[in-house]
Structures are given as C-alpha cells and as structure tokens.
C-alpha cells in the first residue's frame, strides 16, 4: 500500500497570521497621547514637515532645510497628509473634521511599514535558507518590543528599517539568481533607505557583498578578492541606481551644500554626527557618560528591546552564523555583512539611544531562527525537543513581554494623567515650578496645555544661569556657586514642583560630574527643601498582574512613552 504523503506546511497562511499579529501590536493605541506628541524625535519630524509645507507654499521650494534625516520621511508624511486632507475635502469631511491630524497620519504610516517589515523578513529568510527559518524569524520580530514600540511613533527609524530589509531581500536575489531586476531593485531600495536616514549608508556593504559572492569574486577562507570580477555592469547599475535615487530625492548635499553640511543647528547632520560620537556632549546625552562601548548595548538596549530570552537566542544565532559563514555559507556572509559593520559602528558611539539598535533587530531575529530551526529538526530526539522547547518558550515569553508593554498604550500617558490631576487638585493662582525639557514640556502649561490659571516658573537646565553661554551643544559650565544659587533661588515663592525623571534621573546617576544638582535632587526627594512628595504617576509594562520594572532601561526607552511624573507640595515656608 502506498504511504500517504505528508501535507506541505502552510507557510503562506502562517505568515499571514503572523503579520496580522504584528499589525495588532503595532496599530493598537497608535492614537496614544493624542493630540500631544511626547516623543522628541517624532515631534521634530512633525514640526519640520509643517515648516516644509509653509516653505513650499511661500516659495515653491521642496527643501526641508534639515539634514539630520534624509528628505524622504518628510516628503512621504507631507504628501500623505496633504492627500488625506484632499480626500476629506472630496468626501465633505465625513468624520466631522476638516483637517487630517498630521500626528495620526504619521503614526499610520509608521505602523504600516513596521507591520510590512515582518513578511519582508520572512521573504529574506526563505530566499537565503528555508521558509521555516523565515517564518520563525518573522514571528520573533512580530512580538519583539522595540520594533512594535517604535512603530507607534513617526520617528523615521521604522521606515529606514523597512527599506533596508527589502533591499536585503533583493540582495539575496542577486546572490541566488543574479537577475538584472534584482540588481535594479536592490539599488532602488538601498537608495530609499539612505534617503530616509544616513544610518542606511552601511547597507552598501552587504549589497556589494551579494554581488561579490555571486560572481565568486570573494572568498573568506582563504581570504581572496578577484578584482577583475568586482566591477562589472551589474554592480554599476546597482550602485548607480542607489546614488542616483538618493540625489533625486535628496539633492540638498549639492544644491544647498553650505547649509546641509553646516554645524549650525540641532537638525544639522554634521552636528548630530559630532553628538553621537561624543565630540559634542549636550545635556540630553549626559546619561551615557560612564556607559562602556558595545557592552552597554548588550545589557540595556538589546535586553529591553528584545527581552532576555530572545536576546540570548539572537546572540547564539549570531555566533552560529559566524561559524556557518566561516564554513562558506553565502547567506550567512550576506546577513553578517550588515549586522557586523553596523553593530561595530553604533557600538563605538558615545550616544547609545535605544532606537539606534533598531536596524539590527530584524536580522538578529532571523539569525536566532537560523540557529534554532535546524536544531528543531535534528535526528537526535533530545536535541530536537530541546530546540523546540526553547522556540516555544522564547515565543511565549517574548509575546508576554509585548502584551505587558501594551499596558502603556491601554491608558492615558502619565503626563496626561498629571494634567488632569493638576486641574482637579491644585488651586488656581498657585505657582508651579517646572523644568524645561523636550518631552514633558510642562514649561508650556499655559500655552500648550491651556492651564492659564496657574503661575508657571521654569527651571532651565540648558542654560541654568543667565551668565551661562547659551550654546546648546557646548555650554560654558557655570561655577558650583552659580548653579547652587540658581537651583535654590528657583524655589522662592513656589507652591508646587512638578517634574519628571528627565533631569533628575540624569543628575542622580552622575554625582561626580554634577555634585550640586545631585545634592539638590537628593534633598528634594528626601523632603529636606520644604517640599513633600504628594503624588507620583508611573505606568509599567504589566500583564496578568505581573509587572516588569524597567527603571534601569536606557532613559529614552521610558521617557517617550512612560516617564515618572512627581508632584511636590510646599509644606514649610
């Protein structure tokens, strides 16, 4: 009797299901915080896009006048927003609004691209190795916290990662098939990635690597490069398309070179490059002062971005991929040509913001699957069951972490909770001391939040004293006496103090560098300055009654969507 053949695994339906899970996590709560944007980078993109709209209306120029990011994120948001407004006009405003909120339009774009990155990663794994590897890598990415978190904000990183993963898909096509359309699409998508953010530049390394491996111009063992095979028509098409598309979308490095390359503002590329490498050390990066290169990424951004078990699997997968590349696997060489150069670059930076690791996470998820899937089919039962158990445990714990993180978006932001409490519990006419910062923005309680019934006093840590050099990036340090006088005099006539962990968290970590500020905030917390802590607002990732305390996570991991808010009341005159 003929044995019935096994039915093939329904990979198509599986990736559709995984993509729907990814969409649920990324679209849930995309309106969170509305109408306020509390993500500093997202707010910056919205501001510059609205400025671009005004500039275009006045002059007809498409120059976004910013070089921190490429022009593409501004154009995509601007044109989509204008298109949404045109559609509302055409339909006579069916939703009762006459203007599409740019914040919600931006977040819809980000959530969509973040979702589509998941099936793109499946496609990459399928092309390089096996559909099962692509499927598991996509499943890991679908529930990883940092990618779903960043998809809630229009801060350009999610867009850059989407183009980068798609570019790698077609680079895998170059490696596997060598077709002209694969070279062309690789060039187009890498150009889009570079037009989104300068961090996409290292993507050229794996793209060129795909060609070198295709024409056997490169071997790792023994290390050899055949120069005559390197430059042919195909690679010139790829690189020419990438460069040409970048300059078409972003001609400003040439057309407006003087402003594009200037050290003239926070939104200048040259300025930000000096910030991330530590040549400039503005106050908003000072919490990286004692963080070790490379190691910090392992114990903080990657840990909190993936969860401990997925990070462990990813790092083992990275090591396994290096071994397989050494054995001559071209797929591993291609992925490592992105992961290793990009990781070495950002690991060396002084600034180590959590979103800088985002371009690594899809590929680390894929490498975790690259290691686990072959072991899950190992002929030895104990190895097979161990691998399958680890896969299940990693998916369950990472999904639990993702569900816990959704707790942040299931309720009003702590800043909005604090605003409501202020209206209900602080008497009108009270004097409130707040701090100037780029996320809380309580220094705009009257203009931004409409709380005109209070007298607002602002403590400005950027300047601290009037005699201080107002340069944002290299301020002249005031003397300890000036700092002490400014801090303690700010308490005069104040009834309430409302602050977040924006500045206090930084100063309390650096007592050696900021001894006066450390003393001030320590005494404030202990109630030694005549004020008592009467209310705190804090939301943690939490699910099924289990709370994940992430107080030690990199500051911006908490600051943009779940910061501490403290309310102090004067108890002594």
C-alpha positions in Angstrom: 0.0 0.0 0.0 1.3 3.4 -0.9 2.1 5.6 2.1 0.2 8.9 2.1 2.4 11.8 1.5 2.6 14.5 4.2 0.8 17.7 3.5 3.1 20.6 3.0 3.3 23.1 5.8 1.0 26.1 5.0 3.7 28.8 5.1 1.6 31.3 3.3 -1.3 31.1 5.8 1.2 31.1 8.6 3.0 34.3 7.6 -0.4 35.9 7.0 -1.4 35.0 10.6 2.0 36.3 12.0 1.6 39.5 10.0 -1.8 40.1 11.5 -0.4 39.6 15.0 2.3 42.1 14.1 -0.3 44.5 12.9 -2.4 44.1 16.1 0.6 45.1 18.2 1.7 48.0 16.0 -1.7 49.6 15.4 -3.1 49.1 18.8 -3.0 52.5 20.5 -1.5 54.4 17.6 -3.6 57.4 18.8 -2.0 57.2 22.2 -1.2 60.7 23.6 -3.3 62.5 21.0 -3.3 65.4 20.4 0.2 65.7 22.0 3.3 64.0 20.8 5.7 63.2 23.6 8.4 61.6 21.5 11.1 64.2 21.0 12.2 62.9 17.6 8.6 62.4 16.4 7.7 66.0 17.4 10.7 67.2 15.5 9.6 65.4 12.3 6.1 66.8 12.6 7.4 70.4 13.2 9.8 70.2 10.2 7.1 68.8 7.9 4.7 71.6 8.8 7.6 74.0 8.2 8.2 72.4 4.8 4.6 72.8 3.9 4.7 76.5 4.8 8.0 77.0 3.0 6.6 75.3 -0.2 3.5 77.5 -0.1 5.6 80.6 0.2 8.5 79.9 -2.2 7.7 76.7 -4.1 10.9 75.1 -2.7 10.9 71.4 -1.7 14.0 71.9 0.5 13.1 70.6 4.0 16.1 72.6 5.3 17.2 69.8 7.6 19.9 67.2 7.2 19.6 65.1 10.3 17.4 62.8 8.3 17.0 62.4 4.6 14.2 64.2 2.7 12.1 61.1 2.1 10.4 60.8 5.5 9.3 64.5 5.3 8.0 64.1 1.7 6.1 60.8 2.5 4.4 62.4 5.5 3.8 65.7 3.8 2.3 64.2 0.6 0.2 61.7 2.6 -1.1 64.3 4.9 -2.0 66.6 2.0 -3.6 63.7 0.2 -5.7 62.8 3.3 -6.8 66.4 3.5 -7.8 66.4 -0.2 -9.8 63.2 0.3 -11.6 64.8 3.3 -12.5 67.8 1.1 -13.7 65.4 -1.6 -15.9 63.4 0.8 -17.1 66.6 2.5 -15.5 65.7 5.9 -17.4 62.5 6.7 -15.6 62.2 10.1 -16.6 65.6 11.3 -13.1 67.1 10.9 -11.8 69.4 8.2 -8.1 68.6 8.7 -6.4 65.3 9.0 -4.2 65.3 12.1 -0.6 65.1 10.9 0.3 63.1 14.0 -2.2 60.3 13.3 -1.2 60.2 9.6 2.4 59.8 10.5 1.7 57.1 13.0 -0.4 55.2 10.5 2.5 55.3 8.0 4.9 54.0 10.7 2.6 51.2 11.9 2.0 50.1 8.3 5.7 50.0 7.5 6.5 48.3 10.8 4.0 45.6 10.0 5.2 45.0 6.4 8.7 44.5 7.7 7.6 41.2 9.2 6.6 39.5 5.9 9.6 41.1 4.3 11.9 39.3 6.8 10.1 36.0 6.1 10.8 36.6 2.4 14.5 37.2 3.2 14.8 34.0 5.3 13.0 32.0 2.7 15.4 33.2 0.0 18.6 32.7 1.9 17.8 29.4 3.7 14.4 27.9 4.2 10.8 29.1 4.6 10.7 27.8 8.2 13.7 30.0 9.1 12.0 33.0 7.6 8.7 32.2 9.3 10.3 31.8 12.8 12.4 35.0 12.3 9.2 36.9 11.3 7.4 35.5 14.4 10.2 36.7 16.6 10.1 40.2 15.0 6.3 40.4 15.2 6.4 40.2 19.0 9.7 41.9 19.8 9.1 45.0 21.9 11.4 47.6 20.4 10.1 47.2 16.8 6.5 47.4 17.9 7.2 50.3 20.2 9.0 52.4 17.5 6.1 51.6 15.1 3.9 53.7 17.4 5.8 56.8 16.5 6.8 58.5 13.3 10.5 58.9 14.0 11.9 57.6 10.6 13.8 54.6 12.0 10.9 52.2 11.2 10.8 53.5 7.7 14.6 53.1 7.2 14.5 49.5 8.5 11.7 48.6 6.2 13.6 49.7 3.1 16.8 48.0 4.5 15.1 44.7 4.9 13.5 44.8 1.5 16.9 45.8 0.0 18.4 42.7 1.6 15.6 40.6 0.1 16.7 41.6 -3.4 20.3 41.4 -2.4 19.5 37.8 -1.6 18.0 37.6 -5.1 21.3 38.9 -6.5 23.1 36.2 -4.6 20.7 33.4 -5.6 19.7 34.4 -9.1 21.9 37.2 -10.4 19.0 38.7 -12.4 19.1 42.3 -13.6 15.9 43.2 -11.9 17.3 42.0 -8.6 20.3 44.4 -9.0 18.0 47.2 -10.0 15.6 46.7 -7.1 18.5 46.4 -4.7 19.8 49.7 -5.8 16.3 51.4 -5.6 15.6 50.1 -2.1 19.0 51.0 -0.8 18.6 54.4 -2.2 15.3 54.8 -0.4 16.9 53.6 2.8 19.7 56.1 2.5 17.2 58.8 1.6 15.5 58.2 4.9 18.4 58.3 7.2 22.2 58.5 6.9 22.5 55.3 9.1 21.4 53.4 5.9 24.9 54.1 4.4 26.4 50.8 5.8 23.8 49.0 3.8 26.0 49.3 0.8 28.4 46.8 2.4 26.0 43.8 2.2 24.7 44.9 -1.2 28.2 44.9 -2.7 28.9 41.7 -0.9 26.0 40.0 -2.6 27.5 40.8 -6.0 31.0 39.7 -4.9 29.6 36.4 -3.7 27.5 35.9 -6.8 30.4 36.3 -9.2 32.8 34.4 -6.9 35.0 37.5 -6.5 35.3 37.0 -2.8 36.1 34.1 -0.5 36.5 34.1 3.2 38.6 31.0 3.7 41.1 31.6 2.2 40.5 35.3 2.1 40.7 36.4 -1.5 39.2 39.1 -3.7 39.4 38.8 -7.5 39.4 42.5 -8.5 38.7 41.9 -12.2 35.3 40.4 -11.3 34.3 43.1 -8.9 33.4 46.0 -11.2 31.1 44.8 -13.9 27.9 46.3 -15.4 25.6 44.8 -12.9 27.3 46.3 -9.8 27.5 49.6 -11.5 23.7 49.5 -12.2 23.1 48.7 -8.5 25.3 51.4 -7.1 24.4 54.0 -9.7 20.7 53.5 -9.1 21.2 53.8 -5.3 23.2 57.0 -5.7 21.0 58.5 -8.4 17.8 57.9 -6.5 19.4 59.4 -3.3 20.4 62.5 -5.1 17.0 62.7 -6.9 15.1 62.6 -3.6 17.8 64.4 -1.6 19.8 66.8 -3.8 20.5 69.2 -1.0 24.0 68.0 -0.1 24.9 69.5 -3.5 22.3 72.1 -4.2 22.3 73.6 -0.7 25.7 72.3 0.4 26.5 75.3 2.6 23.5 74.7 4.9 23.4 70.9 4.6 26.9 70.3 5.9 27.0 73.2 8.4 27.4 72.9 12.2 24.6 75.4 12.6 21.7 73.7 14.4 20.4 70.6 16.2 18.9 69.5 12.9 22.2 69.5 11.0 23.8 66.2 10.1 27.3 67.3 10.9 26.2 68.5 14.3 24.4 65.3 15.1 27.4 63.2 14.0 29.5 65.0 16.5 26.8 64.4 19.2 26.6 60.7 18.6 30.4 60.2 18.6 30.8 62.4 21.7 32.7 65.3 20.3 29.6 67.4 21.4 28.1 66.3 24.7 24.8 68.2 25.2 22.9 67.7 28.4 20.4 65.3 26.8 23.2 62.8 26.2 24.9 63.1 29.6 23.4 59.8 31.0 25.8 58.0 28.6 28.8 59.4 30.4 30.0 56.2 32.0 28.5 53.6 29.7 31.0 51.2 28.1 31.0 50.8 24.4 29.5 47.6 22.9 28.8 46.1 26.3 26.1 48.7 27.1 24.1 47.7 24.1 24.1 44.1 25.2 22.9 44.8 28.8 20.5 47.6 28.0 19.0 48.5 24.6 19.1 44.9 23.3 18.0 43.4 26.6 15.0 45.8 26.9 14.3 45.8 23.2 14.1 42.0 22.7 13.7 40.5 26.2 16.3 38.3 27.8 15.5 35.0 26.1 15.1 36.4 22.6 18.4 38.3 23.0 20.1 35.2 24.2 18.9 33.2 21.2 19.9 36.1 18.9 23.4 36.2 20.2 23.8 32.5 20.0 22.4 32.7 16.5 24.9 35.4 15.6 27.8 33.2 16.8 26.3 30.2 14.8 26.0 32.4 11.7 29.7 33.5 12.0 30.6 29.8 12.2 28.5 28.9 9.2 29.9 31.9 7.3 33.4 30.6 8.1 32.3 27.3 6.6 31.4 29.1 3.4 27.6 29.7 3.7 27.0 32.7 1.5 23.6 33.6 3.1 25.3 34.0 6.4 28.0 36.1 4.9 25.4 38.4 3.4 23.5 39.0 6.6 26.7 39.4 8.6 27.9 42.0 6.1 25.1 44.2 7.6 25.0 43.1 11.2 28.7 43.3 12.0 29.6 46.7 10.3 26.5 48.4 11.6 26.9 46.9 15.1 30.6 47.9 15.2 29.7 51.5 14.2 26.9 52.2 16.7 28.6 50.2 19.5 31.5 52.7 19.3 29.3 55.8 19.7 29.1 57.8 22.8 25.4 58.3 22.5 23.6 54.9 22.8 19.9 55.7 22.4 17.7 52.6 22.3 16.4 53.3 18.8 19.9 53.1 17.3 19.8 49.3 17.6 16.5 49.0 15.7 18.1 48.3 12.3 19.8 45.2 13.9 16.7 43.7 15.4 15.1 42.1 12.3 18.4 40.5 11.3 19.1 39.3 14.8 15.6 37.8 15.0 16.4 36.0 11.7 19.7 34.7 13.0 18.0 33.4 16.1 15.7 31.4 13.8 18.7 30.4 11.6 20.2 28.6 14.6 17.0 27.2 16.2 15.2 25.7 13.1 18.0 23.2 12.0 18.3 22.0 15.6 14.5 21.6 15.8 14.8 19.0 13.1 17.9 17.3 14.5 17.9 13.5 14.2 18.7 13.1 17.9 15.5 13.4 19.9 16.9 15.2 22.9 18.4 18.0 20.7 15.2 18.2 18.7 13.0 18.5 21.7 15.3 20.9 23.4 15.3 23.2 20.4 11.6 23.1 20.0 11.1 23.7 23.7 13.4 26.7 23.5 11.5 28.1 20.5 8.2 27.7 22.3 9.5 29.3 25.5 11.1 32.2 23.6 7.9 32.9 21.7 5.7 32.7 24.8 8.0 34.9 27.0 8.6 37.5 24.3 4.8 37.6 23.5 4.1 38.1 27.2 6.6 41.0 27.3 4.8 42.5 24.2 1.4 42.1 25.8 2.8 43.7 29.0 4.2 46.6 27.1 0.7 47.2 25.6 -0.3 48.2 29.1 1.4 51.6 28.4 -1.0 52.2 25.5 -4.1 50.9 27.2 -4.3 54.0 29.4 -3.6 57.8 29.2 0.0 58.8 29.2 1.4 59.7 32.6 1.7 63.4 31.5 -2.0 63.5 30.7 -2.9 61.8 34.0 -0.8 64.5 35.7 -2.5 67.3 33.8 -5.9 66.1 34.9 -4.8 65.8 38.5 -3.4 69.4 38.4 -6.7 70.8 37.2 -8.6 68.9 40.0 -6.3 69.3 42.9 -4.1 72.4 42.6 -5.9 75.7 43.4 -5.9 78.3 40.7 -3.3 81.0 41.2 -0.8 78.6 42.6 2.8 79.0 41.5 4.2 75.8 39.9 7.9 75.2 39.3 8.6 73.0 36.2 11.6 72.2 34.2 12.3 72.9 30.6 12.7 69.7 28.5 11.8 68.4 25.1 9.3 65.7 26.1 7.4 66.7 29.2 7.0 70.4 28.0 5.3 71.4 31.3 7.1 74.7 30.8 4.3 75.3 28.4 1.5 74.5 30.8 -0.2 77.7 29.8 0.3 77.8 26.0 0.5 74.1 25.1 -1.9 72.7 27.7 -4.1 75.7 28.4 -3.6 75.9 32.1 -3.6 79.6 32.3 -5.0 79.7 35.8 -1.5 79.0 37.2 1.7 81.0 37.5 4.5 78.9 35.9 8.1 79.2 36.9 10.7 77.4 34.7 14.0 75.9 35.8 16.1 75.8 32.6 18.9 73.2 32.8 20.0 74.0 29.3 21.1 77.5 30.4 20.9 77.2 34.2 22.1 80.8 34.8 21.9 84.0 32.7 25.7 84.3 32.6 26.0 80.8 31.0 26.9 80.6 27.4 23.6 79.9 25.6 25.3 77.5 23.1 23.2 74.3 23.2 25.9 71.8 22.5 29.0 73.1 24.3 27.7 75.3 27.1 30.2 77.1 29.3 30.0 75.3 32.6 28.8 77.6 35.4 30.6 77.5 38.7 29.1 75.4 41.5 28.2 78.6 43.3 26.2 79.8 40.3 24.4 76.5 40.0 23.6 76.4 43.7 22.3 79.9 43.7 20.1 79.3 40.6 18.7 76.0 41.9 17.8 77.1 45.4 16.5 80.5 44.3 14.1 78.8 41.9 12.2 77.6 45.0 11.3 81.1 46.1 7.5 81.7 46.0 6.8 78.2 44.7 3.8 76.3 45.9 4.2 73.1 43.9 7.0 71.4 41.9 6.1 69.1 39.1 8.9 67.3 37.4 9.7 64.1 35.5 12.8 61.9 35.6 14.2 63.7 32.6 16.7 65.7 34.5 16.6 64.1 38.0 17.4 60.7 36.6 20.4 62.0 34.8 21.8 64.1 37.6 21.4 61.3 40.2 23.5 59.0 38.0 26.4 61.5 37.9 27.2 62.7 41.4 30.9 63.2 40.5 30.1 65.4 37.5 27.1 67.3 38.9 27.6 67.4 42.7 25.4 70.4 43.3 22.5 69.1 41.2 22.9 65.7 42.8 22.6 67.3 46.2 19.6 69.4 45.2 17.5 66.5 43.9 18.5 64.1 46.6 17.4 66.6 49.2 14.2 67.3 47.3 13.3 63.6 47.2 14.0 63.3 51.0 11.8 66.3 51.8 14.6 68.5 53.1 13.8 71.5 50.9 10.4 72.3 52.4 8.5 70.2 49.9 6.8 66.9 50.3 6.2 64.3 47.5 2.4 64.0 47.4 1.8 62.3 44.1 3.5 60.2 41.5 2.4 59.0 38.1 4.0 55.9 36.6 3.0 53.1 34.2 5.0 49.9 33.8 4.7 47.1 31.3 2.3 44.8 33.0 0.1 41.7 32.1 -1.9 39.2 34.2 -0.8 41.1 37.3 2.9 40.7 36.6 4.8 44.0 36.4 8.0 44.4 34.5 10.1 47.1 36.3 12.2 48.8 33.6 13.6 51.6 35.7 17.2 50.6 34.7 16.4 50.8 30.9 18.0 53.5 28.8 16.3 56.8 29.6 14.6 57.4 26.3 13.1 53.9 26.4 11.0 55.1 29.3 10.9 58.9 28.7 9.0 58.9 25.4 6.0 56.9 26.5 6.0 56.1 30.2 8.1 58.5 32.3 7.8 59.1 36.0 6.0 62.3 37.0 6.5 63.7 40.5 4.4 66.3 42.3 5.9 68.0 45.3 3.9 70.4 47.6 5.4 73.1 49.8 4.9 72.1 53.5 7.3 74.7 55.0 7.6 78.4 54.3 
